[in-house]
Structure formats: C-alpha cells, structure tokens
Amino acid sequence: MTQLIQYASLCATPWKNGGGSTTEIAIFPATASLENFDWRVSLATIAQDGPFSSFPGIDRSLALVNGDGVLLDFGDERFVLSPSEPLIEFAGEDAVHATVTGQLTTDFNVMTRRGLCRHRLELLTVTGKQALKRRSGATLLFLADGESLSLSSARERIAMVRYDTLVMNAEEDWTLEAQRATVLVVDIIRN
C-alpha cells in the first residue's frame, strides 16, 4: 500500500520559543503522540538560534533542504549542516544548540524509537529514469528539490511536487523519473 502525503495539505505548528515551526509529515502509529511514536518524519523551519528539544530514547537524522545551513553545537563537538554536508545523525537526548548561519533554514527530520526500529536516510539524485532499490518494509520518499517526480510500479503511477512525501509499505518494484530531482529516501527497519 502506498500513501501520498501532499505538502500543500499540511499545517505548520509554531514552536513555543518562537524560534521556528514544525510541519509533521507522518507519524507511526497514526494515533501516536510525541511521547509514544515508533517513527516520525517532519519538516522544520529554524528562524532563530536556540536549543533543540530533547527526545530521550530516539535516534534522529536531519537533512538540509533549504537555506544556507545551521551550526549544531553538541558541547564537545560542532557540525555545520550545509549544502556541502547536508546530512547528520545524532541521539535525541543529546543537548544540541542551533545557530542559523544565514537566513532561516528548512530541515527534514527523521526520528525512530531506539529498541523498536531504526532508520537509514539517504540523499538520491534522480535524472531521467531509475529503479528504486527497496531495503525495508517501510520506505518514505521526500521530494526535497525539483519541480516534480513521477513514480510507477506495476499497479500504479504517482506524481509528486516539491516537499510531497510518499509512504511505501508494499514490497514492489518502483521506477522514479524526473528531469532533475533531489529525493530523500528513508528506510524504516524494525528491530
């Protein structure tokens, strides 16, 4: 079964500290909250410097999708999430302070509950037609950049526009097609 989540149908929630907003894209199970999800994907806009929320027991990945980037300070280590280094993984309980390095930044966020499942986030550039290699029972595709992306299987054809997400649960072969698109591929692997 596949589910297309159109970005235009989602609503952003402002942060309590006023430093940005989060648009929840998908959460599992569908009735879960921030305290009891197995996995969650979202899009966050960081407009001001400030600390990240703590998520004990959660593994996180961030991918820069728009903006100059953000400096992530872990106390003993720093990392600049930027167009040249667009992906990072870290533990949800890590104390992280974000400093926006230019204008606001938009980041794709994947969270999985340690012990229940894990994830792999990969950046894929699509030019023309190419096969999607499935590596897990649940795969999410997020169109991070590009005007459109077409996906086809033996049973269906789906068109995506920027920031749309496709959740794929059925084990079937898919072909991706775009003039040029940047796709974030998230594999959710059950432990």
N, CA and C atoms as an extended XYZ file, in Angstrom:
573
Properties=species:S:1:pos:R:3:atomname:S:1:resname:S:1:resid:I:1 pbc="F F F"
N         0.836       -1.182        0.000 N   MET     1
C         0.000        0.000        0.000 CA  MET     1
C         0.883        1.248        0.000 C   MET     1
N         0.508        2.222       -0.775 N   THR     2
C         1.243        3.486       -0.801 CA  THR     2
C         0.315        4.622       -0.383 C   THR     2
N         0.919        5.645        0.207 N   GLN     3
C         0.151        6.814        0.627 CA  GLN     3
C         0.927        8.056        0.218 C   GLN     3
N         0.303        8.905       -0.603 N   LEU     4
C         0.898       10.172       -0.984 CA  LEU     4
C         0.467       11.229        0.019 C   LEU     4
N         1.437       11.898        0.621 N   ILE     5
C         1.157       12.983        1.557 CA  ILE     5
C         1.570       14.277        0.876 C   ILE     5
N         0.570       15.062        0.507 N   GLN     6
C         0.836       16.307       -0.198 CA  GLN     6
C         1.182       17.409        0.801 C   GLN     6
N         2.314       18.050        0.566 N   TYR     7
C         2.772       19.116        1.461 CA  TYR     7
C         1.727       20.230        1.574 C   TYR     7
N         1.031       20.522        0.481 N   ALA     8
C         0.029       21.593        0.482 CA  ALA     8
C        -1.110       21.317        1.461 C   ALA     8
N        -1.301       20.062        1.871 N   SER     9
C        -2.394       19.715        2.788 CA  SER     9
C        -1.968       19.759        4.258 C   SER     9
N        -0.684       20.029        4.526 N   LEU    10
C        -0.155       20.005        5.896 CA  LEU    10
C        -0.105       21.405        6.494 C   LEU    10
N        -0.096       21.467        7.822 N   CYS    11
C        -0.043       22.746        8.530 CA  CYS    11
C         1.180       22.784        9.439 C   CYS    11
N         1.838       23.929        9.474 N   ALA    12
C         2.992       24.126       10.353 CA  ALA    12
C         2.520       24.506       11.746 C   ALA    12
N         3.256       24.023       12.761 N   THR    13
C         2.985       24.371       14.158 CA  THR    13
C         4.151       25.207       14.673 C   THR    13
N         3.883       26.448       15.107 N   PRO    14
C         4.971       27.283       15.634 CA  PRO    14
C         5.536       26.688       16.924 C   PRO    14
N         6.852       26.861       17.117 N   TRP    15
C         7.489       26.406       18.342 CA  TRP    15
C         7.111       27.319       19.496 C   TRP    15
N         7.089       26.760       20.704 N   LYS    16
C         6.768       27.542       21.895 CA  LYS    16
C         7.751       28.681       22.117 C   LYS    16
N         9.038       28.472       21.741 N   ASN    17
C        10.050       29.510       21.967 CA  ASN    17
C        10.088       30.549       20.842 C   ASN    17
N         9.254       30.377       19.809 N   GLY    18
C         9.178       31.339       18.720 CA  GLY    18
C        10.309       31.257       17.719 C   GLY    18
N        11.196       30.265       17.850 N   GLY    19
C        12.376       30.176       17.005 CA  GLY    19
C        12.182       29.477       15.677 C   GLY    19
N        10.971       28.975       15.423 N   GLY    20
C        10.728       28.274       14.172 CA  GLY    20
C         9.381       27.582       14.185 C   GLY    20
N         9.226       26.598       13.310 N   SER    21
C         7.980       25.846       13.235 CA  SER    21
C         8.271       24.446       12.721 C   SER    21
N         7.348       23.533       12.993 N   THR    22
C         7.476       22.152       12.525 CA  THR    22
C         6.204       21.756       11.792 C   THR    22
N         6.387       21.106       10.661 N   THR    23
C         5.281       20.529        9.911 CA  THR    23
C         5.424       19.018        9.998 C   THR    23
N         4.533       18.384       10.756 N   GLU    24
C         4.577       16.925       10.839 CA  GLU    24
C         4.089       16.344        9.525 C   GLU    24
N         4.897       15.453        8.948 N   ILE    25
C         4.537       14.815        7.681 CA  ILE    25
C         3.863       13.477        7.928 C   ILE    25
N         4.481       12.631        8.756 N   ALA    26
C         3.920       11.305        9.042 CA  ALA    26
C         4.420       10.842       10.400 C   ALA    26
N         3.564       10.076       11.087 N   ILE    27
C         3.906        9.504       12.380 CA  ILE    27
C         3.322        8.097       12.419 C   ILE    27
N         4.025        7.178       13.093 N   PHE    28
C         3.528        5.805       13.208 CA  PHE    28
C         3.667        5.330       14.640 C   PHE    28
N         2.599        4.723       15.175 N   PRO    29
C         1.283        4.559       14.582 CA  PRO    29
C         0.589        5.912       14.387 C   PRO    29
N        -0.415        5.932       13.537 N   ALA    30
C        -1.088        7.177       13.161 CA  ALA    30
C        -1.705        7.898       14.355 C   ALA    30
N        -2.038        7.164       15.416 N   THR    31
C        -2.657        7.772       16.598 CA  THR    31
C        -1.628        8.189       17.651 C   THR    31
N        -0.338        8.017       17.344 N   ALA    32
C         0.724        8.295       18.329 CA  ALA    32
C         0.887        9.793       18.578 C   ALA    32
N         1.517       10.085       19.704 N   SER    33
C         1.877       11.462       20.057 CA  SER    33
C         3.405       11.557       20.066 C   SER    33
N         3.934       12.709       20.436 N   LEU    34
C         5.388       12.870       20.512 CA  LEU    34
C         6.005       12.002       21.607 C   LEU    34
N         5.201       11.518       22.542 N   GLU    35
C         5.722       10.704       23.643 CA  GLU    35
C         5.767        9.213       23.324 C   GLU    35
N         4.996        8.736       22.324 N   ASN    36
C         4.917        7.286       22.143 CA  ASN    36
C         4.974        6.808       20.693 C   ASN    36
N         5.521        7.596       19.776 N   PHE    37
C         5.612        7.164       18.382 CA  PHE    37
C         6.704        6.106       18.210 C   PHE    37
N         6.545        5.267       17.176 N   ASP    38
C         7.608        4.352       16.751 CA  ASP    38
C         8.574        5.102       15.840 C   ASP    38
N         7.993        5.855       14.870 N   TRP    39
C         8.791        6.706       13.994 CA  TRP    39
C         7.984        7.934       13.599 C   TRP    39
N         8.734        8.975       13.198 N   ARG    40
C         8.102       10.245       12.829 CA  ARG    40
C         9.000       10.971       11.835 C   ARG    40
N         8.396       11.577       10.815 N   VAL    41
C         9.131       12.442        9.899 CA  VAL    41
C         8.434       13.797        9.867 C   VAL    41
N         9.253       14.853        9.772 N   SER    42
C         8.713       16.200        9.787 CA  SER    42
C         9.639       17.135        9.029 C   SER    42
N         9.158       18.332        8.813 N   LEU    43
C         9.926       19.392        8.175 CA  LEU    43
C         9.957       20.553        9.153 C   LEU    43
N        11.156       21.014        9.501 N   ALA    44
C        11.287       22.092       10.481 CA  ALA    44
C        11.946       23.307        9.839 C   ALA    44
N        11.404       24.464       10.162 N   THR    45
C        11.998       25.726        9.747 CA  THR    45
C        12.613       26.368       10.979 C   THR    45
N        13.924       26.601       10.923 N   ILE    46
C        14.630       27.231       12.042 CA  ILE    46
C        14.878       28.680       11.652 C   ILE    46
N        14.269       29.601       12.386 N   ALA    47
C        14.378       31.028       12.073 CA  ALA    47
C        15.307       31.765       13.031 C   ALA    47
N        15.517       31.205       14.236 N   GLN    48
C        16.343       31.863       15.248 CA  GLN    48
C        17.219       30.831       15.938 C   GLN    48
N        18.309       31.311       16.525 N   ASP    49
C        19.194       30.443       17.298 CA  ASP    49
C        18.466       29.927       18.534 C   ASP    49
N        18.810       28.706       18.965 N   GLY    50
C        18.216       28.174       20.184 CA  GLY    50
C        18.454       26.688       20.326 C   GLY    50
N        18.057       26.123       21.489 N   PRO    51
C        18.268       24.696       21.740 CA  PRO    51
C        17.234       23.827       21.028 C   PRO    51
N        17.655       22.601       20.699 N   PHE    52
C        16.719       21.606       20.182 CA  PHE    52
C        15.959       20.998       21.355 C   PHE    52
N        14.754       20.524       21.089 N   SER    53
C        14.005       19.773       22.094 CA  SER    53
C        14.690       18.437       22.326 C   SER    53
N        14.596       17.948       23.562 N   SER    54
C        15.193       16.664       23.915 CA  SER    54
C        14.194       15.542       23.655 C   SER    54
N        14.672       14.458       23.039 N   PHE    55
C        13.860       13.266       22.771 CA  PHE    55
C        14.627       12.039       23.243 C   PHE    55
N        14.627       11.750       24.559 N   PRO    56
C        15.354       10.588       25.076 CA  PRO    56
C        14.866        9.290       24.423 C   PRO    56
N        15.810        8.401       24.091 N   GLY    57
C        15.477        7.108       23.508 CA  GLY    57
C        15.170        7.156       22.023 C   GLY    57
N        15.406        8.302       21.393 N   ILE    58
C        15.091        8.480       19.972 CA  ILE    58
C        16.385        8.686       19.190 C   ILE    58
N        16.499        8.052       18.039 N   ASP    59
C        17.596        8.312       17.107 CA  ASP    59
C        17.080        9.279       16.057 C   ASP    59
N        17.895       10.312       15.742 N   ARG    60
C        17.458       11.363       14.824 CA  ARG    60
C        18.411       11.507       13.649 C   ARG    60
N        17.856       11.932       12.532 N   SER    61
C        18.630       12.345       11.361 CA  SER    61
C        18.026       13.641       10.852 C   SER    61
N        18.889       14.549       10.428 N   LEU    62
C        18.460       15.800        9.811 CA  LEU    62
C        19.069       15.893        8.428 C   LEU    62
N        18.314       16.478        7.510 N   ALA    63
C        18.812       16.762        6.164 CA  ALA    63
C        18.415       18.188        5.810 C   ALA    63
N        19.376       18.981        5.396 N   LEU    64
C        19.103       20.344        4.962 CA  LEU    64
C        18.393       20.303        3.618 C   LEU    64
N        17.244       20.985        3.521 N   VAL    65
C        16.538       21.029        2.239 CA  VAL    65
C        16.441       22.446        1.682 C   VAL    65
N        16.657       23.461        2.527 N   ASN    66
C        16.610       24.831        2.039 CA  ASN    66
C        17.353       25.746        3.005 C   ASN    66
N        18.046       26.733        2.466 N   GLY    67
C        18.751       27.702        3.289 CA  GLY    67
C        20.248       27.468        3.290 C   GLY    67
N        20.952       28.403        3.940 N   ASP    68
C        22.417       28.333        3.990 CA  ASP    68
C        22.912       27.250        4.931 C   ASP    68
N        22.143       26.955        5.970 N   GLY    69
C        22.539       25.917        6.906 CA  GLY    69
C        22.413       26.360        8.339 C   GLY    69
N        22.847       25.471        9.215 N   VAL    70
C        22.744       25.718       10.651 CA  VAL    70
C        23.937       25.048       11.343 C   VAL    70
N        24.525       25.766       12.299 N   LEU    71
C        25.612       25.228       13.113 CA  LEU    71
C        24.980       24.500       14.286 C   LEU    71
N        25.311       23.226       14.446 N   LEU    72
C        24.802       22.417       15.547 CA  LEU    72
C        25.925       22.231       16.554 C   LEU    72
N        25.729       22.741       17.757 N   ASP    73
C        26.740       22.671       18.817 CA  ASP    73
C        26.309       21.603       19.817 C   ASP    73
N        27.110       20.524       19.910 N   PHE    74
C        26.833       19.413       20.811 CA  PHE    74
C        27.631       19.537       22.110 C   PHE    74
N        28.234       20.696       22.351 N   GLY    75
C        29.047       20.893       23.546 CA  GLY    75
C        30.503       20.594       23.278 C   GLY    75
N        30.817       19.324       23.068 N   ASP    76
C        32.202       18.927       22.797 CA  ASP    76
C        32.486       18.798       21.304 C   ASP    76
N        31.463       18.985       20.485 N   GLU    77
C        31.616       18.830       19.040 CA  GLU    77
C        30.652       19.782       18.332 C   GLU    77
N        31.076       20.268       17.173 N   ARG    78
C        30.224       21.124       16.349 CA  ARG    78
C        30.132       20.551       14.942 C   ARG    78
N        28.987       20.778       14.320 N   PHE    79
C        28.766       20.317       12.953 CA  PHE    79
C        27.954       21.379       12.231 C   PHE    79
N        28.360       21.739       11.016 N   VAL    80
C        27.593       22.683       10.213 CA  VAL    80
C        26.791       21.896        9.172 C   VAL    80
N        25.484       21.885        9.360 N   LEU    81
C        24.580       21.282        8.383 CA  LEU    81
C        24.475       22.292        7.245 C   LEU    81
N        24.993       21.938        6.063 N   SER    82
C        25.124       22.901        4.974 CA  SER    82
C        24.883       22.203        3.635 C   SER    82
N        24.798       22.959        2.542 N   PRO    83
C        24.638       22.313        1.240 CA  PRO    83
C        25.763       21.325        0.916 C   PRO    83
N        26.969       21.547        1.439 N   SER    84
C        28.065       20.606        1.174 CA  SER    84
C        28.076       19.420        2.140 C   SER    84
N        27.457       19.563        3.303 N   GLU    85
C        27.319       18.482        4.306 CA  GLU    85
C        25.856       18.461        4.767 C   GLU    85
N        24.946       17.941        3.915 N   PRO    86
C        23.512       18.099        4.186 CA  PRO    86
C        22.876       17.092        5.135 C   PRO    86
N        23.606       16.085        5.637 N   LEU    87
C        23.007       15.052        6.487 CA  LEU    87
C        23.778       14.898        7.791 C   LEU    87
N        23.037       14.657        8.880 N   ILE    88
C        23.658       14.344       10.170 CA  ILE    88
C        22.737       13.400       10.939 C   ILE    88
N        23.354       12.513       11.746 N   GLU    89
C        22.633       11.609       12.649 CA  GLU    89
C        23.093       11.897       14.069 C   GLU    89
N        22.162       11.822       15.042 N   PHE    90
C        22.527       12.024       16.443 CA  PHE    90
C        21.431       11.464       17.344 C   PHE    90
N        21.757       11.327       18.617 N   ALA    91
C        20.794       10.805       19.597 CA  ALA    91
C        19.853       11.921       20.037 C   ALA    91
N        18.587       11.587       20.192 N   GLY    92
C        17.581       12.568       20.575 CA  GLY    92
C        17.800       13.192       21.938 C   GLY    92
N        18.543       12.482       22.808 N   GLU    93
C        18.806       13.027       24.143 CA  GLU    93
C        20.023       13.956       24.165 C   GLU    93
N        20.771       14.040       23.055 N   ASP    94
C        21.914       14.947       23.004 CA  ASP    94
C        21.457       16.390       23.193 C   ASP    94
N        22.223       17.141       23.976 N   ALA    95
C        21.961       18.573       24.128 CA  ALA    95
C        22.539       19.270       22.903 C   ALA    95
N        21.668       19.859       22.089 N   VAL    96
C        22.086       20.485       20.838 CA  VAL    96
C        21.603       21.929       20.819 C   VAL    96
N        22.515       22.842       20.507 N   HIS    97
C        22.145       24.247       20.325 CA  HIS    97
C        22.355       24.590       18.856 C   HIS    97
N        21.337       25.187       18.233 N   ALA    98
C        21.390       25.527       16.811 CA  ALA    98
C        21.655       27.010       16.635 C   ALA    98
N        22.567       27.332       15.712 N   THR    99
C        22.828       28.715       15.321 CA  THR    99
C        22.634       28.799       13.816 C   THR    99
N        21.667       29.595       13.389 N   VAL   100
C        21.382       29.751       11.965 CA  VAL   100
C        22.536       30.522       11.334 C   VAL   100
N        23.091       30.001       10.238 N   THR   101
C        24.284       30.608        9.634 CA  THR   101
C        23.964       31.639        8.561 C   THR   101
N        22.708       31.801        8.220 N   GLY   102
C        22.294       32.791        7.215 CA  GLY   102
C        20.868       33.188        7.507 C   GLY   102
N        20.027       33.106        6.503 N   GLN   103
C        18.595       33.316        6.703 CA  GLN   103
C        18.033       32.045        7.341 C   GLN   103
N        16.717       31.954        7.442 N   LEU   104
C        16.111       30.747        8.022 CA  LEU   104
C        16.495       29.524        7.206 C   LEU   104
N        16.430       28.378        7.854 N   THR   105
C        16.795       27.112        7.216 CA  THR   105
C        15.635       26.126        7.369 C   THR   105
N        15.474       25.253        6.393 N   THR   106
C        14.435       24.233        6.444 CA  THR   106
C        15.115       22.872        6.411 C   THR   106
N        14.743       22.023        7.376 N   ASP   107
C        15.394       20.731        7.545 CA  ASP   107
C        14.358       19.616        7.612 C   ASP   107
N        14.675       18.499        6.964 N   PHE   108
C        13.870       17.286        7.025 CA  PHE   108
C        14.367       16.478        8.219 C   PHE   108
N        13.461       16.031        9.071 N   ASN   109
C        13.807       15.389       10.330 CA  ASN   109
C        13.190       13.990       10.389 C   ASN   109
N        14.022       12.988       10.683 N   VAL   110
C        13.551       11.609       10.859 CA  VAL   110
C        13.868       11.197       12.293 C   VAL   110
N        12.877       10.615       12.984 N   MET   111
C        13.077       10.138       14.356 CA  MET   111
C        12.520        8.717       14.470 C   MET   111
N        13.318        7.825       15.079 N   THR   112
C        12.856        6.463       15.349 CA  THR   112
C        13.147        6.113       16.801 C   THR   112
N        12.235        5.339       17.401 N   ARG   113
C        12.385        4.950       18.799 CA  ARG   113
C        13.363        3.791       18.895 C   ARG   113
N        14.475        4.049       19.573 N   ARG   114
C        15.536        3.060       19.767 CA  ARG   114
C        14.954        1.813       20.439 C   ARG   114
N        15.315        0.638       19.955 N   GLY   115
C        14.811       -0.612       20.514 CA  GLY   115
C        13.625       -1.153       19.744 C   GLY   115
N        12.827       -0.280       19.115 N   LEU   116
C        11.689       -0.725       18.311 CA  LEU   116
C        12.035       -0.769       16.828 C   LEU   116
N        12.705        0.281       16.375 N   CYS   117
C        13.080        0.347       14.963 CA  CYS   117
C        14.260        1.294       14.795 C   CYS   117
N        14.810        1.289       13.614 N   ARG   118
C        15.908        2.195       13.279 CA  ARG   118
C        15.648        2.691       11.867 C   ARG   118
N        16.432        3.663       11.441 N   HIS   119
C        16.221        4.200       10.102 CA  HIS   119
C        17.534        4.462        9.393 C   HIS   119
N        17.409        4.569        8.094 N   ARG   120
C        18.528        4.985        7.252 CA  ARG   120
C        17.996        6.095        6.343 C   ARG   120
N        18.704        7.229        6.328 N   LEU   121
C        18.337        8.365        5.488 CA  LEU   121
C        19.408        8.540        4.428 C   LEU   121
N        18.980        8.608        3.179 N   GLU   122
C        19.910        8.701        2.060 CA  GLU   122
C        19.432        9.773        1.090 C   GLU   122
N        20.371       10.510        0.531 N   LEU   123
C        20.083       11.515       -0.482 CA  LEU   123
C        20.283       10.886       -1.851 C   LEU   123
N        19.290       11.026       -2.728 N   LEU   124
C        19.316       10.406       -4.047 CA  LEU   124
C        19.034       11.471       -5.103 C   LEU   124
N        19.888       11.572       -6.110 N   THR   125
C        19.661       12.486       -7.227 CA  THR   125
C        19.089       11.683       -8.383 C   THR   125
N        17.937       12.141       -8.887 N   VAL   126
C        17.265       11.451       -9.982 CA  VAL   126
C        17.337       12.333      -11.224 C   VAL   126
N        17.921       11.808      -12.288 N   THR   127
C        17.923       12.469      -13.598 CA  THR   127
C        17.528       11.413      -14.615 C   THR   127
N        16.379       11.596      -15.214 N   GLY   128
C        15.863       10.576      -16.124 CA  GLY   128
C        15.128        9.501      -15.355 C   GLY   128
N        15.246        8.248      -15.826 N   LYS   129
C        14.566        7.116      -15.188 CA  LYS   129
C        15.567        6.283      -14.414 C   LYS   129
N        15.150        5.816      -13.230 N   GLN   130
C        15.980        4.868      -12.495 CA  GLN   130
C        15.120        4.054      -11.536 C   GLN   130
N        15.599        2.860      -11.260 N   ALA   131
C        14.884        1.958      -10.354 CA  ALA   131
C        15.165        2.350       -8.909 C   ALA   131
N        14.165        2.161       -8.074 N   LEU   132
C        14.321        2.383       -6.636 CA  LEU   132
C        14.638        1.044       -5.991 C   LEU   132
N        15.744        0.991       -5.269 N   LYS   133
C        16.124       -0.230       -4.569 CA  LYS   133
C        15.522       -0.181       -3.173 C   LYS   133
N        14.555       -1.045       -2.927 N   ARG   134
C        13.897       -1.108       -1.620 CA  ARG   134
C        14.765       -1.915       -0.666 C   ARG   134
N        14.922       -1.415        0.575 N   ARG   135
C        15.754       -2.099        1.563 CA  ARG   135
C        15.006       -2.380        2.861 C   ARG   135
N        13.723       -2.033        2.909 N   SER   136
C        12.982       -2.240        4.155 CA  SER   136
C        11.501       -2.388        3.848 C   SER   136
N        10.761       -2.800        4.862 N   GLY   137
C         9.319       -2.970        4.710 CA  GLY   137
C         8.578       -1.661        4.556 C   GLY   137
N         9.111       -0.582        5.161 N   ALA   138
C         8.509        0.751        5.041 CA  ALA   138
C         9.565        1.717        4.514 C   ALA   138
N         9.253        2.351        3.400 N   THR   139
C        10.156        3.323        2.790 CA  THR   139
C         9.382        4.608        2.547 C   THR   139
N        10.009        5.746        2.859 N   LEU   140
C         9.410        7.035        2.592 CA  LEU   140
C        10.294        7.779        1.606 C   LEU   140
N         9.665        8.417        0.624 N   LEU   141
C        10.371        9.255       -0.330 CA  LEU   141
C         9.892       10.688       -0.137 C   LEU   141
N        10.837       11.623        0.009 N   PHE   142
C        10.521       13.028        0.185 CA  PHE   142
C        11.191       13.796       -0.948 C   PHE   142
N        10.402       14.546       -1.710 N   LEU   143
C        10.959       15.322       -2.816 CA  LEU   143
C        11.502       16.632       -2.261 C   LEU   143
N        12.815       16.654       -2.032 N   ALA   144
C        13.463       17.803       -1.403 CA  ALA   144
C        13.711       18.944       -2.379 C   ALA   144
N        13.965       18.615       -3.643 N   ASP   145
C        14.234       19.651       -4.630 CA  ASP   145
C        13.871       19.135       -6.014 C   ASP   145
N        13.394       20.036       -6.839 N   GLY   146
C        12.949       19.680       -8.185 CA  GLY   146
C        11.473       19.979       -8.320 C   GLY   146
N        11.058       20.239       -9.554 N   GLU   147
C         9.655       20.603       -9.779 CA  GLU   147
C         8.708       19.436       -9.606 C   GLU   147
N         9.138       18.246      -10.036 N   SER   148
C         8.242       17.096       -9.960 CA  SER   148
C         9.031       15.799      -10.014 C   SER   148
N         8.358       14.741       -9.581 N   LEU   149
C         8.897       13.392       -9.615 CA  LEU   149
C         7.743       12.451       -9.918 C   LEU   149
N         7.946       11.562      -10.882 N   SER   150
C         6.943       10.540      -11.201 CA  SER   150
C         7.445        9.199      -10.710 C   SER   150
N         6.545        8.419      -10.149 N   LEU   151
C         6.873        7.078       -9.683 CA  LEU   151
C         5.886        6.114      -10.301 C   LEU   151
N         6.395        4.961      -10.714 N   SER   152
C         5.486        3.979      -11.284 CA  SER   152
C         5.882        2.582      -10.837 C   SER   152
N         4.847        1.776      -10.605 N   SER   153
C         5.016        0.365      -10.289 CA  SER   153
C         4.137       -0.406      -11.267 C   SER   153
N         4.043       -1.688      -11.093 N   ALA   154
C         3.188       -2.490      -11.976 CA  ALA   154
C         1.713       -2.145      -11.772 C   ALA   154
N         1.375       -1.570      -10.596 N   ARG   155
C        -0.034       -1.325      -10.280 CA  ARG   155
C        -0.460        0.136      -10.283 C   ARG   155
N         0.487        1.070      -10.132 N   GLU   156
C         0.060        2.471      -10.041 CA  GLU   156
C         1.140        3.440      -10.501 C   GLU   156
N         0.699        4.676      -10.752 N   ARG   157
C         1.589        5.765      -11.139 CA  ARG   157
C         1.241        6.960      -10.259 C   ARG   157
N         2.269        7.593       -9.697 N   ILE   158
C         2.071        8.689       -8.752 CA  ILE   158
C         2.952        9.859       -9.158 C   ILE   158
N         2.395       11.070       -9.066 N   ALA   159
C         3.149       12.290       -9.360 CA  ALA   159
C         3.318       13.076       -8.066 C   ALA   159
N         4.551       13.528       -7.839 N   MET   160
C         4.862       14.310       -6.646 CA  MET   160
C         5.398       15.680       -7.060 C   MET   160
N         5.150       16.685       -6.199 N   VAL   161
C         5.770       18.001       -6.357 CA  VAL   161
C         6.618       18.258       -5.114 C   VAL   161
N         7.396       19.336       -5.148 N   ARG   162
C         8.361       19.612       -4.079 CA  ARG   162
C         7.711       19.554       -2.694 C   ARG   162
N         8.391       18.873       -1.786 N   TYR   163
C         8.039       18.657       -0.383 CA  TYR   163
C         6.916       17.637       -0.178 C   TYR   163
N         6.429       16.998       -1.235 N   ASP   164
C         5.492       15.887       -1.062 CA  ASP   164
C         6.268       14.672       -0.555 C   ASP   164
N         5.541       13.757        0.106 N   THR   165
C         6.133       12.535        0.644 CA  THR   165
C         5.296       11.343        0.207 C   THR   165
N         5.974       10.258       -0.135 N   LEU   166
C         5.284        9.015       -0.461 CA  LEU   166
C         5.706        7.960        0.558 C   LEU   166
N         4.721        7.334        1.213 N   VAL   167
C         4.974        6.248        2.164 CA  VAL   167
C         4.654        4.947        1.445 C   VAL   167
N         5.658        4.056        1.386 N   MET   168
C         5.515        2.795        0.665 CA  MET   168
C         5.662        1.640        1.651 C   MET   168
N         4.633        0.796        1.739 N   ASN   169
C         4.674       -0.362        2.633 CA  ASN   169
C         4.701       -1.681        1.881 C   ASN   169
N         4.203       -1.688        0.670 N   ALA   170
C         4.167       -2.929       -0.114 CA  ALA   170
C         5.524       -3.194       -0.744 C   ALA   170
N         5.897       -4.444       -0.781 N   GLU   171
C         7.151       -4.850       -1.417 CA  GLU   171
C         6.914       -4.977       -2.917 C   GLU   171
N         7.221       -3.928       -3.653 N   GLU   172
C         7.106       -3.984       -5.100 CA  GLU   172
C         8.178       -3.101       -5.717 C   GLU   172
N         8.425       -3.312       -6.997 N   ASP   173
C         9.445       -2.553       -7.701 CA  ASP   173
C         8.873       -1.225       -8.176 C   ASP   173
N         9.676       -0.161       -8.022 N   TRP   174
C         9.266        1.183       -8.434 CA  TRP   174
C        10.322        1.778       -9.350 C   TRP   174
N         9.861        2.571      -10.309 N   THR   175
C        10.743        3.342      -11.173 CA  THR   175
C        10.497        4.813      -10.893 C   THR   175
N        11.571        5.572      -10.700 N   LEU   176
C        11.496        7.009      -10.471 CA  LEU   176
C        11.864        7.712      -11.764 C   LEU   176
N        11.205        8.845      -12.033 N   GLU   177
C        11.515        9.598      -13.246 CA  GLU   177
C        11.374       11.094      -12.985 C   GLU   177
N        12.406       11.848      -13.361 N   ALA   178
C        12.391       13.300      -13.229 CA  ALA   178
C        13.424       13.891      -14.171 C   ALA   178
N        13.205       15.132      -14.564 N   GLN   179
C        14.237       15.811      -15.337 CA  GLN   179
C        15.466       15.979      -14.451 C   GLN   179
N        15.252       16.480      -13.240 N   ARG   180
C        16.279       16.510      -12.202 CA  ARG   180
C        15.562       16.717      -10.870 C   ARG   180
N        15.832       15.833       -9.906 N   ALA   181
C        15.189       15.916       -8.603 CA  ALA   181
C        16.133       15.401       -7.524 C   ALA   181
N        16.026       15.999       -6.352 N   THR   182
C        16.736       15.506       -5.174 CA  THR   182
C        15.701       14.876       -4.261 C   THR   182
N        15.894       13.606       -3.965 N   VAL   183
C        14.937       12.829       -3.180 CA  VAL   183
C        15.628       12.331       -1.918 C   VAL   183
N        14.950       12.475       -0.787 N   LEU   184
C        15.426       11.876        0.456 CA  LEU   184
C        14.694       10.556        0.619 C   LEU   184
N        15.461        9.468        0.752 N   VAL   185
C        14.904        8.133        0.904 CA  VAL   185
C        15.096        7.707        2.357 C   VAL   185
N        13.991        7.380        3.024 N   VAL   186
C        14.033        6.945        4.417 CA  VAL   186
C        13.588        5.501        4.473 C   VAL   186
N        14.455        4.638        4.968 N   ASP   187
C        14.098        3.242        5.209 CA  ASP   187
C        13.869        3.070        6.708 C   ASP   187
N        12.711        2.533        7.069 N   ILE   188
C        12.371        2.225        8.458 CA  ILE   188
C        12.541        0.717        8.629 C   ILE   188
N        13.436        0.336        9.532 N   ILE   189
C        13.753       -1.080        9.727 CA  ILE   189
C        13.330       -1.487       11.130 C   ILE   189
N        12.458       -2.475       11.224 N   ARG   190
C        12.012       -2.988       12.531 CA  ARG   190
C        13.110       -3.814       13.174 C   ARG   190
N        13.288       -3.680       14.478 N   ASN   191
C        14.289       -4.480       15.206 CA  ASN   191
C        13.747       -5.861       15.488 C   ASN   191
